[in-house]
Amino acid sequence: MSDVKAPESDQEKGSLPMADDNVDTTLGVVTEIVNASGHRDQLDRQYGILSICGMALTVDNAWVAIGTSLNVAIYNGGPPGVLYELLIACAYYGFIAASIAELVSAVPSSGGVYHWASLSPGPKYGRILGFFTGSLNFFGWLFDLASIVYIMSELVVQMYGLYHPNYTQQPWHVFVALLLITWICIAATIFFNKYLPYLQQFGLFVVLFGGLATLIVLAAMPKTHSANSFVWTDWQNNTGWPSGFAFLAGVLNGAFTIGTPDAVTHMAEEVPHPRKDLPKAIAAQIILGSVCAFVFAIALFYGINDLDAVLNASGAFPLAEIYIQATGSTGATFGLLFIIFLSLSPCLIGTFLTVGRTWWALARDNATPFSGFFSNVNERLSCPIEATIFTGIMTTAFGAITLGSHAAFSDLVGSFVILTTTSYALAIGGHLFSGRKNLPQGPFWMGKAGYAINIIAVVCIIFFNIIFCFPYSLPVAVPTMNYNSVILAGVTFLTTVWWFVHARKNYPGPKLGGFIVTEEGRRLAEK
């Protein structure tokens, strides 16, 4: 088959062919679509609007995320700090999400920010900018995946401990759970791919209605509720920083809660109408995720009657202690934790899909080591098996770090926010740098308002990422040191080395999609 560029008039108008088109009327022949990423479709487009919105909400899983990070977030202002810092993070990510929704509407690609950062600045800067953007985004998502697997492993162990009061949790117990969960998820992702849209629809149901059931229990069962002042006004700064700075630094916890706006963009080549449906999924994630997390946090704080017991609870899953205090029942606590287990299952599968597709998208453009191997796709299973297994191996390796140092693991996975937001800033910044002219206009296009929204998104990312690199508390000690900047520099250094070793001469960068003529089309043209 020979490559045929899309008609220049289409590219100038920004009207690239839709994913489900199969005829190029300009060429007058039957064609096979090269999608917006510049590659032939190899994955089934099986995610409708309901399942892709389900994936957006389950991967984010905002109300679970804020509950599981409560023992960290609470130090930056107590309950009022958690609530107000979350609102700031939601507003901040709203600008990022709008910018990403516009980009995915223009060029839907499994590469996500990597592809946009490559195309938007133009050929002079796009190749190197996209290369670094893709690397930062992948490592950020990989670290996030490891943290979610570990959270679920802790949850499983904690559920066991509820009915075994003499049980003492050991690091290797959690690691064994991590191994089982990781490879069960990998198997499901590979062999049951055609059923995964239904799993994400189920996840949507659990996130919304399971969250509602949890709220009802937390509101109805406590014999006494916390005072209004404890929830809304009693500022408790335990960081050693001045209160203003502690508040800004605490926005990191809210960012961890809501910070996955590009998750579904990596599924762009598995959605029939990505230009229209993916912006809707991103909006659903940010709006519903923000509301669910905020309301859930309020209910949690009203259910606490002994905050010290929550912070010093055995094990590492603070929600278990809060649920016990709120319900006074082991059975009810187990039931509420089981709801989280059900919501985390599609969340994990969705995150494995996101990370595996990201690595595969980089590999097919020759941006990774062994790209010929990792760019393979099993079209019968509609899965890049090699790239997916690679994510499982890396997750296992990161989980093994916890056997030696849980602090090192926490530092590593905690860099998720700063790595992903830096990649967002590079993609959005490249779009601004070109005067927002190098990408075709999709159905969701912000017009002149896009300049202001893009600028606010980039400025907020720069500002908060500087804040997020300061030590977590004063005086500075090894356990409370913040290694975000070190990890960002380390990933950048590794990417730079790979650029000079391989990519500078061998990496072509992605291209904007067009058409390729099929054999059937060629025969029709010859007639």
N, C-alpha and C positions, 0 to 999 in steps of 0.2 A: 504493500500500500504506500502511496506517496502523500506527503503532507501538502495541504492546500490551505493558505491563510484565509482567515475570515475576510469578507469584503471590507475594504477600507471604510466605505460609507457606514457600515454597521459599527465599526470600532469608533469612528468619529462621533456617531450619535450615542454611543454607549449602550447599544442594544444587542448585546451578545445573545446567542441562542439559548433558550431555556433548556433545562436538563431533559425534559421529556419530548423535545422536538426531534424529529427524525428525517426531516426533509429540508434541504437547502434550496429554496426556490430561486435564489440568485444564481446558483450554479446550474440549476435545472436538472439535477441528478439526485438519486437517493444517496444519502450520506450517513456516515457514522459520526456521532457528535464527539468532538474532543471537548471535554468540559472546561470550566473556567480556569482550572489549574493547568491547562495545557496538556492533559493526558486523557487517554481513552478511559471511559468508565469501566472499572473492574469490580466494583462492589454493587450489590443490589440496592436499589433505591426503595427501601421498605419502611422508612420512618415517616408516618403521617404527622399531621400537626399535633395530635393528641400525644403520641408517643414521644415526639421530639420535645414537646413542652414538659412531659413527664421526666425525660432525661435531664433537662435543664434544672428542674426543681430537685430531683433526687441527687444529682451530682453536687449541687450547692448544699442541699439539706440543711438550710440555715438554722432552723430551730434546734436541731440536734447538735450542730457545730457550736453554737453559743453555750449550750448546756454542758458539753464535754470539755470546753475550755474555761469553764467558770473558775476553777481553782487558780488559774493564772490571771484571768481578766479582773478578778475582784480586787487585786492589789492597787489598781490604778483608779481609786476613788470609791471603792465599795459598790453596792448596788446602783446608786445614782450614776456613778462613773460608767459602769457597764452599759446602762441604758442610753445615756446621752452620747457616749462615744460611739455606740452602735448607730445612732441616728446620723452622726457626722459621717461615718463610714458609708452608710447607705446613700447619702446624698453625693458624696465624693465618687462612689462607684456608679452612680446614676449617669454622670457625665462620661465616664469610661464606657459604660454599657451602650449609651447612645452612639458614641463614636464607633465602637466595634460593630454595632448593628448596621450602621451605614456602610462600613467597609465590607461586611459579609454580604450585604444586599448587592453591592457592586460586583464583587468577585468571590463567589462561594467556592472555597477550596479546603480540603482536609488540612492543608498547611496552616490555615488561619493567619495569625499575625505575621508569620514568616513570609507568606506569599504577598501580603499587602505591603510589607516593608520593602520587599524586593521590587515591586512594580511602581509604587506611588512616587518615589523620588526621581524616577527616570533611570536609564541604563548606566549613567556615570557613577552614581552612588548606590543604586539599588542592589547590586549583586552583593557587595560586602555588608551593607546594612541589613539586608534580609538574612544573610548567613548568620550574623551574630544574634539577630532577633530570634531566629528559629532555635538556636542553641539555648539561649536564656529561657525561652518559653518551654522548651522540652524539659530541661532540668528542673524548672519550677514545678511543672506538673508531675514529674517523676517523684520529687520530694513530697508533694501533696499526696500522691498515691500511697507512698510509704506511711505517711501519718494516718491516713484513713484506715488502712489495713491494721495498723497498730491499735488505733482506737477501737476497732471492732474486736480485735483479739483481747484487749482489756475488758471489753464488755462481756464477752463470752466467759472469761475467767471469773469476772465479778458475779455473773449470774449463777455460776457454780458455787461461789463462796457464800451466796445468800443462804443456802440450805446446809452449809457446812461451817458453823461458827468457829470451829477450831482450825480452820484452814489458814495457812500462811502463804501468801502469794510469793512466788519466786520468778526471777526474770526468765528462766528457761520455760516456765509454764506458758507465759505469754508468747514466747517465740515458737513453741510447738503449735499453739493456736494460730499464730501468724502463718506458719508453713501450710497448715491445712487449708486455711481460708484463701490464701494466695493461689494455690494450685487448683482448688475447686473452682475459683473464679476464672482462672485461665482456661480450664477445661470447658466451662460453660460458655465463655466468650468465643472459643474456637468451634466447638461442636454443636452448640445450640443457638447459633447466631440468628437463625430465622425466627426464633421465638423471643428474642430479646426486646423487640418493640412492645410485646405484650407485657414483659417484665417491667418495662419503664412505665407503662400505663398503670400497672399494679402499684408501682412505686409512687406515682402521682396520687393515687387513692390513699396510700398509707401516709404519705407526707401531709396531705390535707386533712383527712378524716381521722387518722391516727393522732395527729397533732391536736385536733379538736377534742378527741376523747381524753387525751392527756390533760388538756386545759380544764375540762369539766371535772376530772378527778382532783386536780390540784386545787381547784376553787372550792369543791364541795366537801372533801374529806378532812382537811385539817380542823382540829378542835379549836385551835386559836391561830390567827393569822398575824404576820408581822405588822408592826405599826407603819402607817403611811410615811412617817419621817424616815424609817429605815430604808424604804424602797426608793423614795424620791429626793430626800434632802440631806441625809446624814453622810456627808462626804468623808471618806476614810482613805487617806493617802498613805500607803505603806511603802512607797518606793524610795523615799529620801529626796526625791526631786521636788522643786517648787510645784505647787498645785497646778498651775497653768501648763507647765511642761508635762507633768504626769498625765494630765488629761489628753494632751496631744499624742503622747506616746501610747496611751491606752487605745487610741483609734486603731492600732495594729490588731487588737483582738476583734474589733468589729470587721476589719478588713479580712481577717481569716474566716469570719462567719459568712460573709457575702461575696467574697472575692473570686468568683469563677465565671465571669461573664463571657469568656470565650470558649467555654466547655463544648457547647453544641456546634460551634463553628467547625470543629474538627470532624464533624459528621456530615459536612456539606455535600459530600459525594454519595450519601446514602439517603438523601431527602429528595423527593420528586420535584418540589418547588422551593429550593433553598433560598432564593432571593426574597421571596415573600414570607416563608414560614420561619426562617431562622431569626429574623428581627423580632417576630412575635414571641418566639421561645425565649429570647434574651429578655424581652420586656416582662414576660411572665415570671421569669426567675428573679429579676431584681425587685419587682413590685410585690409579688406574693411572698418571696423569700424574706424581704425586709419586714413586711407586716407580721408574718408568722414568727420570725425570730424575736421581734420586739414584744409582741403579746405573750409569747412563751416565757421570755425572761421576766416579765412582770409577774406572771403566775408563779414562777419558781421562787422569786424573792418573797412573795407573800406567804409561801409555804415553808420558809426557813424559820426555825425557832432557835437554832444554835449554830451560828455561822462558824465558830471555831471548830466544832465537830465536823463540819463539811470540809474545811480546809485541812484538817488533820486526820481524815478518815483513812482506814486501812485500805490498801489497794490504791488504784490511781484513777478511779472513775467517780467523780464527785456527785454525779446525778443519783447514784444508788443511795447515798446518805441523805440527800435532799428528799428523795421519794419516800424513804423510810420515815423521816421526820414528818412529812406531809400526810402520809397515809396511816402510819402506825401499823402497817401490815406487810409482812414478808411476801405474801401472795400478791398483793396489789403492786408492790414494788417490782416483783418479777414480771408481772403483766405489763407494766409501763416500760421496763427495760426491753421486754420482748417486742414491743412496738418499735423501739429504736433499732433492734436487731432487724426487723422486717424492713425498715426504711433504709438501713445501711447496706442491705444486700444489693438492691438495684443501684444504689449510689456507688458501691465498689465496682460492680460490673460496668457501669457507665464511665467510671474513671479509668478503668483498664482499657475500655474502648477509646477514650480520648487520648490517652498516652500512647497506646499502640499505634493509632492512626497518625499521630503527630510524628513519631519516629519513622513510620513507613513513608509519609509524605516527604520528609527530609531525605530519606534513602533513595527514593526514585528520582530525585534531582541530583544524586551523587554528592550529597552534603555530609554523609556519615561514613565511618569506617565500614568496610564490607558492604557497601551500598548495593552491589549486585545481589547479595544474599538477602538483605533486609527489605529490598524493594519487591520481593516476590509476593504474589497474592494467590491464594487458593480460591479460584472463582466459583468452584462448586460449593464451598462452604462460605463464600463471600467474606473472607477474612485474610488479612496479612499475618499468617501464622508465625513466621519467624520473628517479625517485629513484636507480636503479642507475647510470645514466649520470652523474648528479651526483657520486656517490662517485668515479667514474673521473676526472672533471675535477678534483676537489679533490686526489686522490692525485697526479695529474700536476703540479698547481701546487706541492704540497709537495715533490715530487721535484725540481722546478726550483730550489728553494732551495739544493740541494747544489752547483749550479754556481757559486754565489756564496760560500756559507759552509756547510761541512759541520757546523761547530759549532752554527750556528743551527738546522739541521735536527735534529741530535741532541738539542738542548734541547727542541725542539717535541715530537718523538715520545716523548721520555723522560717527558713529563708524563702519559702514558697511565695509569700506575698511580694517581697522585694524583687524576686527574679521575674515573676509573671508581669508585675506592673511596669518594670523596666522594659520588658518586651512590648507591652502595650504602648508605652511612650515612644518607642522607636518607630512603631508602625504608624501611630497617629501623627507623630512629628514629621515623618517622611511625607505623609499626605499633606500636611500644612506647608512643608517646605516647597512642594511643587505647586502651591497655590490651589490645591484640591482639584487639579485638572487632569492628572494622569490616569485616573481610574474612571471607568464608565459609570454613569449614574444608574443606580438600581431603583427598585420601587420605593425603598426607604431612603430618601435623600433630604438632608436638612437645609440645603440651599445656603443662603447667606448666614443663617443662624449657626451653621456648622462650624464657621470660623471661631466664633465665641466658645461654643461647646468644646471643640477640639483643644483650644488654647487652655481653657479651664482644666480640662482633663490632664493635659501635660504638666501644667504648673502645679496642680495638686499632687501628681505623682512625684515630681521632683521634690516638692516641699516635704511631703510625708515620708518619702524614702530616706531623706536626710535625718528626719526625726527618728525613724525606725532603726537607725544604725547606732543610736546612743545606747549606753549600758541600761539595762532594765531597772537597776536600782543603785542607790548610793548608800554606803561607800562601795566602790567597785571591788568585786571579788571574782575569782574564777568561776564559781557556780552561777553567778548572776551576770557574767560578761555577755555582751551581745556580739555574736560573730556574723551577723548578716552581711556587713561590709566585706569581711574576709571571704565569705562564701561567694558573694557576687564577684569579687576580684578573682577568686580562684577559678570560677566557671569562665569568666572572661579570658583569663590567662590560658586555660586549656583550649578554648575556642580559637584564640589567637595562634597558638602553636599549630593546631590542626589546619588553620587557614594557610599558614606558610608551608606546612608539610604537604598538604594535599589540595586544598580548595583553590588557592591562588591560580593554579594552572589547570585544574581538572574539574572545577565546579562551574557549570554554565549558568546557574540560576534558573528560576522558574520562568515560564512564558505565559502570556495571556492566551486563553484558549481560542480555538477556531473550529475548523472542520477537517476531517480526512475522508477521502472518497473510498467507499467500499468497492469490492470487486463487482457486486451487482450494479452499483452506480456507474462504474467504469463501462460495463457492457451496455448499459442503457445509453450512456453518452456516445459510445462508438456507433450505435444504431442511428 
